[in-house]
Amino acid sequence: MYMQHSLKHRLCIRSRFVHKASQISFKKENVTTVLSEKTFDDINKALAEIESKDKIAPSPLVGLYQFFEQTKSIAKVVELLRKGPWDEEIKADLKNLHVKFSPPLVTQVLRADIQCDVALSFFCWLKSVGRFRHNEYTYGAILNALGRAGRLREMQGLFDEMKSGACLVTPVTLSNVMLWYFKAKDVTSVVEHWRMMRQSGARLSAAIYAAYIDFALSAKQYKRVAVVFEEMLNNGSLPNSRIYAIFIQHLVDNGKLDAATKILELMQTMHLVPCRVTYKTLVNEYARNGDLDKAQALLVEMKEHFHKPTKQLMPVVRALQAAGKIEEATALLEEITAVSQLNFDDKIYSSDEEYVSDSECTLSEWRAISCLHPGFDVNAFAQVLHPWEPRMIEVLAQADVQWEHYLVMGIFKRLKNIDSIWPFFHWLKDNAGFKHDNYTCGALIHRIFKSKLNLERKAFLVKELFEGLRHENIKFTVPIFNTVMRYFVAAGEGDKALSMFSLMKDLGIEPNNISYSLAVEGCAKNHQLKRVTELLQEVQLKSFHLTSTACAQYITCLASLGKINDAYNFFCHMRTLEKGCSSVEYKAIISAFDRARDHAMAFQMYEEMRAAGIEPTQDMYELIIRVLQQANRLTEVNVMAEERRLLSFFGGNKKEMQEKLLQVLFLLIKSLKPKKSEKCVPNAVI
């Protein structure tokens, strides 16, 4: 929104401000000793040049300076508007502020916590101010403010004003308006806006589909949900975490906990991270049903994704206490208390950060309270912080910002470039007095692994991070080590993964079942059978259960070394355990016998898999077709080929994903299928 960095800016303006950059070290020097008047003189000169020429893109240093200057202006306006009712005095005071009102500034003001009447009056007053012209962002902000306040008639009036040509009506605006009508249970208006979006010809986002699917599920129009879901896939849109959260919430509300858990598992096989709300829903429901083992297992899984346990999980604490599990209850309560002490606002949790990327109403709610300083836009800040310039530390040091934990996390989630997040991370630690923890470190590690650096460079940065933070008295937790191990295992670097496993133990941190599974998987990929055997013995002593992926990798390892009998014996042992075997382990053992040309045993394993109620998945297609052809089961070959042909979404590609998405839909509809006695909203209304 603020700055678009062109090639011209990178080549020309950058050289103006970085001629002494190599002399500045943000790690070692005290910021107060390197502040120079020349820096701000340079900035003011650059600003003068920008105003005198045709919109030259400013350098990142100037962009950062402008960001904080605009934040100050926003704060002044918000402070004034919060003083009282709208009157002539406020109008006069606004004029005396000498603030240049721009759409980005006004948008942030309207997103702040201001009385709705005042915000609306301010919005209308701006129409008469000089050359100011509202755009889709300012309209969107006031529409959300009115929607939150339940003032739907005024919201609709301004929306009609937009449609009449005041400015562009975007799909996001339509989605937000539709969502506010849904929250007000105004069925007619929801349907009207849905049809309007369809008629506009715009490609609907997953966020818009999520809002409508939530509405249709609440109306118990399950057939309509299926139609809309398939339409979404046909249009090339993939369900986001919000849609899965909606599915799971409705299943839990209808007492279909097993189906909800299965959908949780399926979405993760498609490499989609469940949001915190999803885990909260499932963990609380398992605790309410008395299945504390499953509730605790999901808690562990939730923390693996760096979701903090909040006070919304207090029902689990009470359930653990009632069951006599005092130690576990105390540990969870301590985690919840620690999060509360970070000054998180309940409104942040109610809107949930995971939905921020969906561009829904929750985005405005989150931004309005993301900082004690009104108008601090985390998205805009992340934009102006890239590319990083060393002298940015001077501007940051002058900024009057309280770097709260949740604000830093919001920024880290939006900083996409390692060249920006790495120096900013260390500036916070060395110069701003910020105390990093496993969550901020996890965000940095995630960005390191998502970067385009080579593997050795990534490993070096992670090592530097761990070694540096060991001296900061950070209490490392298991998930942060598992994150690093998971990446190294996927990259085929089993030795590096095992070194992290050893470091975890050296620091006195007890690995969990996921840690052991990753260690086994990494060693099995490297054919380190002796080490795998040692790890399996430890797993047995601790009564852990390996993941299906780890088991399958060990089976594959044994078979590739010619130990087919050992592979089969291990498979049989895993099958006798309570967890049993999934299609992943069956695929591994069938592949093992197929490669060994033992077609009879391969077919036998296939038959046993089907007898266990496990259907062959699309990632097994070529393997199973080969096994069936060897067994002369041509009818089944034709059936599988026809089923595969029917997977026609995404241009006929992504067969494995299509299959899983349709499994999700089938689970949802089958579980929620209403009985004949249940009444639903007529299809004609939808």
LOTIVEX-7925 format. One record per residue (C-alpha): residue in one letter; x, y, z. Coordinates in steps of 0.5 Angstrom, whole numbers, plus 2048, in hexadecimal, padded with zeros to 3 digits. Layout:
aXYZ ...
# end
This chain:
m800800800 y806805802 m80C8037FD q80D8007F7 h8147FE7F6 s8167FF7EF l81D7FD7EB k81E8057EB h81E8057F2 r8227FF7F3 l8288027EF c82780A7F0 i82480C7F7 r8278067FB s82E8097F9 r82C80F7FC f82B80C803 v830806804 h837809803 k83980880A a83480280B s83A7FD80C q83D801812 i837800816 s8367FA81A f82F7F981D k8317F3821 k8377F7825 e8367FE825 n83180282A v82C805825 t82C80C829 t83480D827 v83280C820 l82C81081F s82E81681A e82B81C818 k82E81B811 t829815810 f823819811 d82681F80D d82681A808 i81F817809 n81C81E808 k820820802 a81E8197FF l81681B801 a8178227FE e81A81F7F7 i81481A7F7 e80F8207F8 s8128247F2 k81381E7ED d80E8197EA k80C8147F0 i8138117F0 a81380B7F5 p81780C7FB s81C8087FE p81A803804 l81E808809 v81980E807 g813809807 l81480780E y81580E810 q80E81080C f80B80A80F f80C80C816 e80B813815 q804811812 t80380D818 k80481381C s7FF817818 i7FA811819 a7FB811820 k7F9818821 v7F381881D v7F1812821 e7F2815828 l7EE81B825 l7E8817823 r7E8813829 k7E781982E g7DF81982D p7D981A828 w7DA81D821 d7D9825821 e7DC82B81E e7E182B823 i7E4825821 k7E482781A a7E882D81B d7ED82981F l7ED824819 k7EF82A815 n7F482D81A l7F882681A h7FB828813 v7FA821811 k7FA81F80A f7F481A809 s7F6814805 p7F280E803 p7F780A807 l7F780E80D v7F080F80D t7EF80780D q7F3806813 v7F080B817 l7E9808815 r7EC801817 a7ED80481E d7E9803824 i7E5809823 q7DD80A825 c7D980881F d7D580F81E v7DC81381E a7DF80E819 l7D980F815 s7D9816815 f7E0817814 f7DF81380E c7DA81780B w7DE81E80D l7E481C809 k7DF81C803 s7DF823803 v7E7824805 g7EB8277FF r7ED8227FA f7EC81C7FE r7E88167FB h7E680F7FF n7E98097FB e7E78027FC y7EB801803 t7E8807806 y7E1804804 g7E37FD807 a7E580080D i7DF80480F l7DB7FE80C n7DE7F9811 a7DD7FE817 l7D67FF816 g7D57F7815 r7D97F681B a7D47FB81F g7CE7F881C r7CC7FE818 l7CA7FA811 r7C57FF80E e7CB80480E m7D07FF80C q7CB7FE806 g7CA805804 l7D2806804 f7D3800800 d7CD8027FB e7D18087FA m7D78047F8 k7D38017F3 s7D18077F0 g7D88097EE a7DB80C7F4 c7E18077F3 l7E38007F2 v7DF7FA7F5 t7E37F57F6 p7E27ED7F8 v7E57EE7FF t7E07F4800 l7DA7F07FE s7DD7EA802 n7DD7EE808 v7D67F1807 m7D37EA806 l7D77E880D w7D47ED811 y7CD7EB80E f7CE7E4810 k7D07E6817 a7CA7EA817 k7C67E4815 d7C37E880F v7C27E280A t7BF7E6804 s7C57EB804 v7CA7E5805 v7C77E27FE e7C77E97FB h7CE7EA7FC w7D07E37FA r7CC7E47F3 m7CF7EB7F2 m7D67E87F3 r7D57E27EE q7D27E77E9 s7D87EC7E9 g7DC7E67E6 a7E27E77EB r7E57E17ED l7E37E07F4 s7E97DF7F9 a7E97D97FE a7E77DE804 i7E07E0800 y7DF7D97FF a7E07D8806 a7DB7DD808 y7D67DA804 i7D77D3806 d7D67D580D f7D07D880C a7CD7D2808 l7CF7CD80D s7CC7D1813 a7C67D180E k7C77C980E q7C77CA806 y7CC7C4806 k7CB7C27FE r7CC7CA7FD v7D37C9801 a7D57C47FC v7D37C77F6 v7D77CE7F8 f7DD7CA7FA e7DD7C67F4 e7DC7CD7F0 m7E27D07F4 l7E77CA7F2 n7E47CB7EB n7E67D27EB g7ED7D07ED s7ED7D37F5 l7EF7CE7FA p7EC7CE801 n7F07D2806 s7F07D180E r7EA7D580F i7E67D080B y7E87CA80F a7E77CE815 i7E07CF813 f7DF7C8811 i7E27C5818 q7DE7CA81C h7D77C8819 l7D97C1819 v7DB7C1821 d7D47C5822 n7D17BF81F g7D47BA823 k7D97B881E l7DF7B8821 d7E27B281D a7E17B5817 a7E47BC819 t7EA7B881B k7EB7B5815 i7EA7BB811 l7F07BE815 e7F47B8813 l7F27B980C m7F47C180B q7FB7BF80E t7FC7BA809 m7FB7C0804 h8007C4808 l7FB7C980A v7FC7CB812 p7F67CB816 c7F57D2819 r7F57D3821 v7ED7D3821 t7EC7CC81E y7F17C9823 k7ED7CD829 t7E67CA826 l7E97C3826 v7ED7C382C n7E77C6831 e7E27C182E y7E77BB82F a7E87BD836 r7E07BE837 n7DF7B7835 g7E47B483A d7EA7B2835 l7EF7B6838 d7F57B2834 k7F27B482D a7F17BB830 q7F97BB832 a7FB7B882C l7F87BE828 l7FB7C382D v8027C082B e8007C1824 m7FD7C8824 k8047CA828 e8087C7822 h8057CC81E f8077D2823 h7FF7D3825 k7FF7D682C p7FB7D3831 t7F67D8833 k7F17D9839 q7EC7D6834 l7EF7CF836 m7ED7D083D p7E87CB83C v7ED7C683B v7F17C8841 r7EB7C7845 a7EA7C0842 l7F17BE844 q7F07C084B a7E97BC84C a7ED7B6849 g7F27B784E k7F87B9849 i7FA7BE84D e8017BF84A e7FE7BF843 a7F97C4845 t7FE7C9849 a8037C8843 l7FE7CB83E l7FB7D0843 e8027D3843 e8037D383B i7FC7D783B t7FE7DC841 a8057DD83D v8017DF837 s7FC7E383B q8027E783D l8047E9836 n7FE7EE836 f7FA7EB831 d7F47EE830 d7EE7E9830 k7EB7EC829 i7F27EA826 y7F07E3828 s7E97E3826 s7EA7E681F d7F07E181E e7F77E381B e7F67DD816 y7F07E0812 v7F47E7811 s7F67E480A d7EF7E3808 s7EE7EA808 e7E77EA80C c7E47EE811 t7E97EB816 l7EF7EF813 s7EC7F6815 e7EB7F381C w7F27F181C r7F57F781A a7F17FC81E i7F47F9824 s7FB7F6822 c7FF7FB825 l7FE80082B h7FF806826 p7F9807821 g7FB80681A f80080181A d7FF7FD814 v8037F7815 n8037F580D a8057FC80B f80B7FC810 a80D7F580D q80D7F8806 v8117FE808 l8167FA80C h8187F6806 p81E7F7803 w8217F8809 e8267FE80A p82B7FE810 r829805811 m822803812 i82480281A e82580981B v81D80A818 l81B80581D a81F807823 q81B80E822 a81480B821 d81080B827 v80D803827 q80C7FE82C w80F7F8829 e8097F382C h80A7EC82B y8047EB827 l8067F1823 v80D7EE821 m8097E881F g8057EB81B i80A7EF817 f80F7E8817 k8097E5813 r8097EA80E l8107EB80D k8127E6807 n8197E7806 i81E7E580A d8237EB809 s81E7EF80D i81B7EA812 w8227E8814 p8257EF816 f81E7F2819 f81E7EC81D h8257ED820 w8247F5820 l81E7F3825 k8227EF829 d8287F382A n8257FA829 a81E7FA82B g81F7F6831 f81A7F182E k81A7EA831 h8197E482C d8167DE82D n8147D782A y80F7DA826 t8137E0823 c8197DB822 g8147D781E a8127DC81A l8197DE818 i81B7D6817 h8147D6812 r8177DC80E i81E7D980E f81B7D280B k8177D6806 s81C7DA803 k8207D97FD l8277D8801 n82A7D17FF l82A7CC805 e8317CD808 r82F7D4809 k8287D380C a82C7CE811 f8317D3812 l82C7D8814 v8287D3818 k82E7D181C e8307D981D l8297DA820 f8297D4825 e8307D6827 g82F7DD828 l8287DC82C r82B7D7831 h82E7DD834 e8287E1834 n8257DC839 i81F7DA835 k81B7D4837 f81B7CF831 t8157CB82F v8157C482B p8117C7825 i8167CC823 f81B7C6823 n8167C281F t8157C781A v81C7C7818 m81D7C0818 r8177BF814 y81A7C480F f8217C080F v81D7B980E a8197BC808 a81F7BE805 g8237B8806 e8287BA80B g8277B5810 d82D7B6814 k82B7BE815 a8247BB818 l8287B781C s82D7BC81F m8277C0821 f8247BA824 s82A7B9828 l82A7C182A m8237C182D k8267BB831 d82C7BF833 l8287C5835 g8247C083A i81E7C1835 e81A7BA835 p8187B882E n8117B682C n80E7B1828 i80E7B6822 s8167B7823 y8177B0823 s8137AF81D l8177B4819 a81E7B181C v81C7AA81A e8197AC813 g8207B0812 c8247AA814 a8207A6810 k8217AA809 n8297AA80B h8287A280C q82B7A3813 l82879C815 k82C79C81C r82A7A381E v8227A181C t82279B820 e82579F826 l81F7A4825 l81A79F825 q81C79C82B e81C7A382F v8157A482B q81279E82E l81579F835 k8117A6835 s80B7A3832 f80B7A882C h8087A6826 l80B7A881F t8087AC81A s8067A8813 t80B7AB80F a8117A9814 c80E7A2814 a80E7A280C q8157A580B y81879F810 i81479A80C t81779D805 c81E79D808 l81E79680A a81B794804 s820798800 l825794804 g82378E802 k82078C809 i81978B806 n81778680C d81978B811 a81579080D y80F78C80E n81078A815 f810791817 f80A793813 c80678D816 h80878F81D m80679681C r7FF793819 t7FE790820 l7FF797824 e7F979B826 k7FA7A0821 g7FA79B81B c7FD79C814 s7FA7A180F s7FB7A2807 v8027A5808 e80579E80B y80179A807 k80479E801 a80B79D803 i80A795804 i8067947FE s80C7987FA a8117947FE f80E78D7FB d80D7907F4 r8147927F4 a81678B7F6 r8127887F1 d80E7857F6 h8077867F2 a8037817F7 m8057847FD a80478B7FA f7FD7897F8 q7FC7867FF m7FE78D802 y7F97907FE e7F378B800 e7F578C807 m7F5794806 r7EE794803 a7EB78F808 a7EE79480E g7E979980A i7EF79D807 e7EE79F800 p7F47A07FC t7F57A87FB q7F77AB7F4 d7FF7AB7F6 m7FE7A47F6 y7FB7A47EF e8017A17EB l80379C7F0 i7FC7997F1 i7FB7997EA r8017957E9 v7FF7907EF l7F878F7EC q7FB78E7E5 q8007897E7 a7FA7857EB n7F67867E5 r7F078A7E8 l7EF78E7E2 t7E87907E5 e7EA7937EB v7F07977E6 n7EA79A7E2 v7E679C7E8 m7EC7A07EB a7EE7A37E4 e7E77A57E3 e7E77A87EA r7ED7AC7E9 r7EB7AF7E2 l7E57B27E6 l7EA7B67EA s7E97BC7E5 f7EA7C27E9 f7F07C67E8 g7F17C47E1 g7F17BD7E3 n7F87BE7E7 k7F97BD7EE k7F57B77EF e7F87B57F6 m7F57BC7F8 q7EF7BB7F5 e7ED7B47F8 k7EF7B77FF l7EA7BD7FE l7E57B97FC q7E67B5802 v7E57BB806 l7DF7BD803 f7DC7B6803 l7DD7B580A l7DA7BC80C i7D47BA808 k7D37B380A s7D47B5811 l7CF7BB811 k7CA7B880D p7C37BA810 k7BE7B5812 k7B77B680F s7B47B9815 e7B97BF815 k7B77C5812 c7BC7C980D v7BB7D080A p7B87CF803 n7BD7CE7FD a7B97D37F9 v7BC7D87FE i7C37D67FD 
# end
